[in-house]
C-alpha cells in the first residue's frame, strides 16, 4: 500500500513542477511575491516530507497554506494533508453564503408565494408551452446547462402561476407540462454538477406529476429521481426507484418502460451485476419499435442515436469491461452528430477511460484532446467529472510523457471547474 501523498504529487505535476526541488523553488518564489516577504522559504526536504508518509507531513503554517492555495488552487486538506482540529477554510463562510443564495434562488423559481391574482387561462397555453420544450431540449445539446437554467425555470414559474387560476382539463394539462419543465430544470442542474438543486427539482417534478394524476408522468418522475441516485453511486437506490416505476408496467407507454429499464441497468452496473445489465437493455431494445406516443417529454430514446447502446457502453465501463466498452463507444461515436457537442464530449471521455483501462494510454490521450475542448466550451460538470475519472484511470502513466501531456490538456478543465 502506497503511503505517498498522491494528491499533492498530482497537483505538482499539473503545475509543471517535475521535481521536488523545482516545486519547492517555485512555491517559495510564489510565496515571496504573494506575501511580499523575501524571507518566505520552502525547502526541498519540506516538500519531500509533504509527499511522504501521512504521519510525517504535519500541517503547513497558515501563510504556507494560503500560498499553496494561491499557487495550486486547492487548500491543504485537498492536497493530502491531515486536517487539524478547528481548521476552517478562509473562504468557507463565503461559500456558505453563496450556497445559501443559490438555494434561495433555486427554491424561489419553484415556490411562488400566494395567493396569486386570478386570471383567465386559455387552453391554447398548454400547446404553447409544450411546443417550447423540444426547442429547450435541442438548445441543451448545443449550449449545455448554464445558459438555459434561468430561462426554463422562469417558464416553470409562470406555469405554476397559471395552474393556480386554471380549472378542469386546462389545469390538468398545465400540471402535466409543468412536470416536464421541472424535470428539465432538474436535469440542467444535474448536468451543471449541483446535485442538491437537481434533487430538489426532481422532488418538484414528482409532486407535480402526482397532482396531474398521470401514471406515465409519475413513473417518469421516479426515473428522474433514479438518475440522481446514479450520480450519487447508489445502485440499490436506483434499482428501488426503477422497480417502483415499473410496478404497473403493463399500463405504461413503451417509452417510459424503456427509460425505467435502462436506468435500472445503471443501478445493476453499480452493484456489479452484468447479466442483469444485459437483460434489461436487451428487453428495452425490444420495445423501441413500439415508441409512438406524442408526449413532449422523455424523448431521448428518439433523439439520441444508439440510445440504448450508449447506456450499455456506460454500464460496461463501470463494470470494468474495457474492451467491450471501447468497441461500443467507437460504433456509437460514428453516429453522433457534431451538433450534439456536450453528449459527444461525454462519450469521448468515457471512450478514453475505456482505452486507459485497456492499457492504451496513447489512444486515451488523443481522445481526451477533443473531449477537453468540449468541456471548456460547454462548461458541463458532468463532462468534467468524466474527465476526472479518466485522470484517475491514467495514474499509472502520470510520470511518463503521456501522463504529463494529459495533465496539460486537462488543466483548463480543472481551472474552469
C-alpha positions as CSV (number, residue, x, y, z in Angstrom):
1,X,0.0,0.0,0.0
2,X,1.4,3.4,-1.1
3,X,2.0,6.0,1.6
4,X,2.8,8.7,-0.9
5,X,0.8,11.9,-1.0
6,X,-0.6,11.3,-4.5
7,X,-2.9,14.4,-4.3
8,X,0.0,16.8,-3.8
9,X,2.2,15.0,-6.3
10,X,-0.5,15.2,-9.0
11,X,-1.1,18.9,-8.3
12,X,2.7,19.5,-8.6
13,X,2.9,17.7,-11.9
14,X,-0.2,19.6,-13.2
15,X,1.6,22.9,-12.3
16,X,4.6,21.7,-14.4
17,X,6.9,21.2,-11.4
18,X,8.6,17.9,-12.4
19,X,10.8,17.5,-9.4
20,X,10.5,18.2,-5.6
21,X,13.3,20.7,-5.9
22,X,11.6,22.6,-8.7
23,X,8.3,22.6,-6.7
24,X,10.0,24.0,-3.6
25,X,11.7,26.7,-5.5
26,X,8.6,27.7,-7.4
27,X,6.4,27.8,-4.3
28,X,9.0,29.8,-2.5
29,X,9.1,32.4,-5.3
30,X,5.3,32.5,-5.5
31,X,5.0,33.0,-1.7
32,X,7.6,35.8,-1.7
33,X,5.6,37.6,-4.4
34,X,2.2,36.9,-2.8
35,X,3.2,37.8,0.8
36,X,5.7,40.5,-0.2
37,X,8.1,38.7,2.1
38,X,11.6,38.0,0.9
39,X,12.1,35.7,3.9
40,X,9.3,33.2,3.0
41,X,11.1,29.9,2.3
42,X,10.1,26.3,1.3
43,X,13.0,23.8,1.4
44,X,13.1,20.7,-0.9
45,X,13.2,18.5,2.2
46,X,10.0,20.1,3.5
47,X,8.2,19.3,0.2
48,X,9.7,15.8,0.3
49,X,8.2,15.3,3.7
50,X,4.8,16.6,2.4
51,X,4.8,14.0,-0.3
52,X,5.9,11.3,2.2
53,X,4.1,9.3,4.8
54,X,0.9,10.8,6.3
55,X,2.2,10.9,9.9
56,X,5.3,12.8,8.8
57,X,3.5,15.5,6.7
58,X,2.2,17.7,9.5
59,X,0.1,20.7,8.7
60,X,1.7,23.7,6.9
61,X,1.7,27.1,8.7
62,X,-1.2,29.4,7.9
63,X,0.8,31.6,5.4
64,X,2.1,28.5,3.6
65,X,-1.4,27.1,3.4
66,X,-2.5,30.3,1.7
67,X,0.4,30.2,-0.7
68,X,-0.3,26.6,-1.6
69,X,-3.9,27.5,-2.3
70,X,-3.0,30.5,-4.4
71,X,-0.4,28.5,-6.4
72,X,-2.3,25.3,-6.9
73,X,-5.9,26.3,-6.5
74,X,-6.5,23.9,-3.5
75,X,-6.4,24.1,0.2
76,X,-4.1,21.7,2.1
77,X,-6.9,19.2,3.1
78,X,-7.5,18.7,-0.7
79,X,-3.8,18.2,-1.2
80,X,-3.4,15.2,1.1
81,X,-2.5,16.9,4.4
82,X,-4.2,15.6,7.6
83,X,-6.6,18.3,8.7
84,X,-6.0,19.6,12.2
85,X,-8.9,20.1,14.7
86,X,-10.5,23.5,14.3
87,X,-9.2,24.3,10.8
88,X,-11.8,26.3,8.8
89,X,-11.0,27.2,5.2
90,X,-10.8,31.0,5.0
91,X,-13.4,31.1,2.2
92,X,-15.8,28.7,3.8
93,X,-18.0,31.4,5.3
94,X,-18.2,33.0,1.8
95,X,-19.0,29.6,0.3
96,X,-21.8,29.1,2.8
97,X,-23.3,32.4,1.9
98,X,-23.1,31.6,-1.9
99,X,-24.7,28.2,-1.3
100,X,-27.5,29.8,0.7
101,X,-28.1,32.4,-2.0
102,X,-28.1,29.7,-4.6
103,X,-30.6,27.6,-2.6
104,X,-32.9,30.6,-2.3
105,X,-32.7,31.3,-6.0
106,X,-33.5,27.6,-6.8
107,X,-36.4,27.4,-4.5
108,X,-37.8,30.9,-5.4
109,X,-38.2,29.7,-9.0
110,X,-40.3,26.7,-7.9
111,X,-42.2,28.0,-4.9
112,X,-44.2,31.1,-5.8
113,X,-45.8,32.6,-2.7
114,X,-49.6,33.0,-3.0
115,X,-52.3,33.7,-3.3
116,X,-52.0,34.9,-6.8
117,X,-54.3,37.3,-8.7
118,X,-56.9,35.2,-10.5
119,X,-56.8,35.3,-14.3
120,X,-58.3,33.7,-17.4
121,X,-56.1,30.8,-18.6
122,X,-56.6,29.9,-22.3
123,X,-56.2,26.1,-23.0
124,X,-54.0,27.1,-26.0
125,X,-51.3,27.9,-23.5
126,X,-50.8,24.1,-23.0
127,X,-49.7,23.7,-26.6
128,X,-47.6,26.8,-26.4
129,X,-45.5,25.5,-23.5
130,X,-45.3,22.0,-25.0
131,X,-44.0,23.4,-28.3
132,X,-41.3,25.2,-26.4
133,X,-40.0,22.0,-24.8
134,X,-38.5,20.5,-27.9
135,X,-36.5,23.7,-28.6
136,X,-35.2,23.6,-25.0
137,X,-34.1,20.0,-25.4
138,X,-32.2,20.9,-28.6
139,X,-30.7,24.0,-27.1
140,X,-29.4,21.9,-24.1
141,X,-27.4,19.7,-26.6
142,X,-25.9,22.8,-28.3
143,X,-25.3,25.0,-25.2
144,X,-25.0,22.9,-22.1
145,X,-26.9,23.8,-18.8
146,X,-25.8,27.2,-17.7
147,X,-27.4,29.3,-20.3
148,X,-30.7,27.6,-20.0
149,X,-31.4,27.1,-16.3
150,X,-32.7,30.7,-15.9
151,X,-35.0,30.6,-19.0
152,X,-36.5,27.2,-18.2
153,X,-37.0,27.8,-14.5
154,X,-38.7,31.1,-15.2
155,X,-41.1,29.4,-17.6
156,X,-41.9,26.8,-14.9
157,X,-42.6,29.7,-12.5
158,X,-45.1,31.1,-15.0
159,X,-46.8,27.7,-15.5
160,X,-47.1,27.3,-11.7
161,X,-48.7,30.7,-11.5
162,X,-51.2,29.8,-14.3
163,X,-52.0,26.4,-12.7
164,X,-53.4,28.3,-9.7
165,X,-56.0,30.0,-11.8
166,X,-56.8,27.2,-14.3
167,X,-59.7,24.8,-13.9
168,X,-60.6,21.3,-15.2
169,X,-58.7,19.8,-18.1
170,X,-56.8,23.0,-18.7
171,X,-55.4,22.8,-15.2
172,X,-54.5,19.1,-15.6
173,X,-52.8,19.9,-18.9
174,X,-50.7,22.6,-17.3
175,X,-49.7,20.3,-14.5
176,X,-48.5,17.7,-17.0
177,X,-46.4,20.2,-18.9
178,X,-45.2,21.8,-15.7
179,X,-43.9,18.4,-14.5
180,X,-41.9,18.2,-17.8
181,X,-40.4,21.6,-17.3
182,X,-39.5,20.8,-13.7
183,X,-37.8,17.6,-14.9
184,X,-35.8,19.6,-17.4
185,X,-34.6,22.1,-14.8
186,X,-33.6,19.2,-12.6
187,X,-31.6,17.7,-15.4
188,X,-29.9,21.0,-16.2
189,X,-28.8,21.4,-12.5
190,X,-27.6,17.8,-12.5
191,X,-25.5,18.4,-15.6
192,X,-24.2,21.6,-14.0
193,X,-23.0,19.5,-11.1
194,X,-25.4,20.8,-8.5
195,X,-26.9,17.5,-7.2
196,X,-28.6,19.3,-4.3
197,X,-30.6,21.6,-6.6
198,X,-31.1,18.7,-9.0
199,X,-32.6,16.6,-6.2
200,X,-34.9,19.5,-5.2
201,X,-36.3,19.9,-8.7
202,X,-36.7,16.1,-9.1
203,X,-38.9,16.3,-6.0
204,X,-40.9,19.2,-7.6
205,X,-41.3,17.0,-10.7
206,X,-42.7,14.1,-8.6
207,X,-45.1,16.4,-6.7
208,X,-46.5,17.9,-9.9
209,X,-46.7,14.5,-11.6
210,X,-48.7,13.1,-8.7
211,X,-51.0,16.1,-8.8
212,X,-51.6,15.6,-12.5
213,X,-52.8,12.0,-11.8
214,X,-50.9,10.9,-15.0
215,X,-49.4,7.4,-14.3
216,X,-46.8,7.9,-17.1
217,X,-45.5,11.1,-15.6
218,X,-45.4,9.6,-12.1
219,X,-43.3,6.7,-13.4
220,X,-41.1,9.2,-15.3
221,X,-40.6,11.3,-12.2
222,X,-39.3,8.2,-10.3
223,X,-36.8,7.6,-13.1
224,X,-35.7,11.2,-12.7
225,X,-35.1,10.6,-9.1
226,X,-33.1,7.4,-10.0
227,X,-30.9,9.5,-12.3
228,X,-29.7,11.5,-9.3
229,X,-29.1,8.3,-7.3
230,X,-27.0,7.0,-10.2
231,X,-24.8,10.1,-10.0
232,X,-24.5,9.5,-6.2
233,X,-23.3,6.0,-6.9
234,X,-26.3,4.4,-5.0
235,X,-27.0,1.3,-7.1
236,X,-29.6,-0.1,-4.8
237,X,-31.4,3.2,-4.6
238,X,-31.6,3.3,-8.4
239,X,-33.0,-0.2,-8.5
240,X,-35.6,0.5,-5.9
241,X,-36.9,3.6,-7.7
242,X,-37.0,1.9,-11.1
243,X,-38.7,-1.1,-9.8
244,X,-41.4,1.2,-8.3
245,X,-41.7,2.9,-11.6
246,X,-42.3,-0.5,-13.3
247,X,-44.7,-1.8,-10.7
248,X,-47.7,-1.4,-13.2
249,X,-45.6,-1.5,-16.3
250,X,-48.4,-3.1,-18.5
251,X,-50.2,0.2,-18.3
252,X,-47.2,2.4,-19.1
253,X,-46.3,3.6,-22.6
254,X,-43.3,1.8,-24.0
255,X,-41.1,5.0,-23.8
256,X,-41.4,5.1,-20.0
257,X,-40.8,1.4,-19.6
258,X,-37.6,1.8,-21.7
259,X,-36.4,4.7,-19.6
260,X,-37.0,2.8,-16.3
261,X,-35.3,-0.4,-17.6
262,X,-32.2,1.4,-18.9
263,X,-31.9,3.4,-15.6
264,X,-32.3,0.2,-13.7
265,X,-29.4,-1.2,-15.8
266,X,-27.3,1.6,-14.5
267,X,-28.2,0.6,-10.9
268,X,-27.3,-3.0,-11.7
269,X,-23.9,-1.9,-13.1
270,X,-23.2,-0.1,-9.8
271,X,-23.8,-3.3,-8.0
272,X,-21.6,-5.3,-10.3
273,X,-24.4,-7.3,-12.0
274,X,-23.6,-7.7,-15.7
275,X,-26.2,-10.3,-16.6
276,X,-29.0,-8.0,-15.3
277,X,-27.5,-5.1,-17.2
278,X,-27.7,-7.0,-20.5
279,X,-31.1,-8.5,-19.7
280,X,-32.7,-5.1,-19.0
281,X,-31.1,-3.3,-22.0
282,X,-32.0,-6.2,-24.4
283,X,-35.6,-6.1,-23.1
284,X,-35.8,-2.4,-23.5
285,X,-34.4,-2.7,-27.0
286,X,-37.3,-5.0,-27.9
287,X,-39.7,-2.1,-27.1
288,X,-38.0,0.7,-29.2
289,X,-40.0,0.0,-32.3
290,X,-43.2,0.4,-30.2
291,X,-42.5,4.0,-29.1
292,X,-45.2,6.0,-30.9
293,X,-46.7,8.4,-28.3
294,X,-46.9,12.1,-28.8
295,X,-45.8,13.1,-25.3
296,X,-43.4,16.0,-25.5
297,X,-41.1,14.9,-22.7
298,X,-38.6,12.0,-22.2
299,X,-37.8,11.6,-25.9
300,X,-34.1,10.9,-25.6
301,X,-34.6,7.4,-26.9
302,X,-35.9,9.0,-30.2
303,X,-33.4,11.9,-30.4
304,X,-30.2,10.1,-29.3
305,X,-28.5,7.8,-31.9
306,X,-27.8,4.4,-30.4
307,X,-29.6,5.4,-27.2
308,X,-29.6,2.0,-25.6
309,X,-26.1,1.1,-26.7
310,X,-24.9,4.3,-25.0
311,X,-26.4,3.0,-21.8
312,X,-24.8,-0.4,-22.3
313,X,-21.4,1.0,-23.0
314,X,-21.6,3.3,-19.9
315,X,-22.6,0.3,-17.8
316,X,-19.7,-1.8,-19.2
317,X,-17.3,1.0,-18.4
318,X,-18.5,0.9,-14.7
319,X,-18.1,-2.9,-14.7
320,X,-14.5,-2.6,-15.8
321,X,-15.2,-4.3,-19.2
322,X,-12.7,-2.0,-21.0
323,X,-12.5,-3.9,-24.4
324,X,-16.3,-4.3,-24.8
325,X,-16.9,-0.7,-23.8
326,X,-14.3,0.6,-26.2
327,X,-15.8,-1.2,-29.1
328,X,-19.2,0.1,-28.4
329,X,-18.0,3.7,-28.0
330,X,-16.3,3.5,-31.4
331,X,-19.6,2.4,-33.0
332,X,-21.7,5.0,-31.1
333,X,-19.4,8.0,-31.9
334,X,-19.6,7.3,-35.6
335,X,-23.3,8.1,-35.4
336,X,-23.3,11.1,-33.1
337,X,-24.0,14.3,-34.9
338,X,-21.5,17.2,-34.5
339,X,-24.3,19.4,-33.1
340,X,-24.6,17.2,-30.0
341,X,-21.5,18.7,-28.5
342,X,-21.9,18.0,-24.9
343,X,-23.1,14.4,-25.4
344,X,-20.2,13.8,-27.8
345,X,-17.8,15.1,-25.2
346,X,-19.2,12.8,-22.5
347,X,-18.9,9.8,-24.9
348,X,-15.4,10.7,-25.9
349,X,-14.3,10.9,-22.2
350,X,-15.8,7.5,-21.5
351,X,-14.1,6.1,-24.5
352,X,-10.8,7.5,-23.4
353,X,-11.3,5.9,-19.9
354,X,-12.0,2.6,-21.5
355,X,-8.8,2.9,-23.5
356,X,-6.8,3.7,-20.3
357,X,-8.4,0.8,-18.5
358,X,-7.4,-1.4,-21.5
359,X,-3.8,-0.1,-21.1
360,X,-3.8,2.0,-24.2
361,X,-2.7,5.4,-22.7
362,X,-1.6,7.0,-26.1
363,X,-5.1,6.3,-27.5
364,X,-6.7,7.7,-24.4
365,X,-4.6,10.9,-24.7
366,X,-5.7,11.5,-28.3
367,X,-9.4,11.0,-27.5
368,X,-9.0,13.3,-24.4
369,X,-7.8,16.2,-26.5
370,X,-11.2,16.5,-28.2
371,X,-13.2,15.9,-25.0
372,X,-11.3,18.5,-23.0
373,X,-12.1,21.2,-25.7
374,X,-15.8,20.4,-25.5
375,X,-15.7,20.5,-21.7
376,X,-14.3,24.0,-21.7
377,X,-16.8,25.1,-24.3
378,X,-20.0,23.7,-22.7
379,X,-19.0,24.1,-19.0
380,X,-20.7,20.8,-18.3
381,X,-19.7,19.5,-14.9
382,X,-20.9,16.0,-15.9
383,X,-18.3,16.0,-18.7
384,X,-15.6,17.4,-16.3
385,X,-16.3,14.6,-13.9
386,X,-15.9,12.0,-16.7
387,X,-12.5,13.6,-17.4
388,X,-11.6,13.4,-13.7
389,X,-12.4,9.7,-14.0
390,X,-10.1,9.4,-17.0
391,X,-7.4,11.2,-15.0
392,X,-7.6,8.6,-12.3
393,X,-7.5,5.8,-14.8
394,X,-4.3,7.3,-16.3
395,X,-2.4,7.5,-12.9
396,X,-0.2,4.5,-13.8
397,X,1.4,6.8,-16.5
398,X,1.4,10.1,-14.6
399,X,5.2,10.2,-14.6
400,X,5.5,9.4,-18.3
401,X,5.3,11.9,-21.1
402,X,1.8,10.8,-21.9
403,X,0.7,11.5,-18.3
404,X,2.3,14.9,-18.3
405,X,0.6,15.7,-21.6
406,X,-2.8,14.7,-20.2
407,X,-2.3,16.9,-17.2
408,X,-1.6,19.8,-19.5
409,X,-4.7,19.1,-21.7
410,X,-7.0,18.8,-18.6
411,X,-5.6,21.9,-16.8
412,X,-8.2,24.3,-18.5
413,X,-11.0,21.9,-17.5
414,X,-9.8,21.8,-13.9
415,X,-9.4,25.5,-13.7
416,X,-12.9,26.0,-15.2
417,X,-14.4,23.6,-12.7
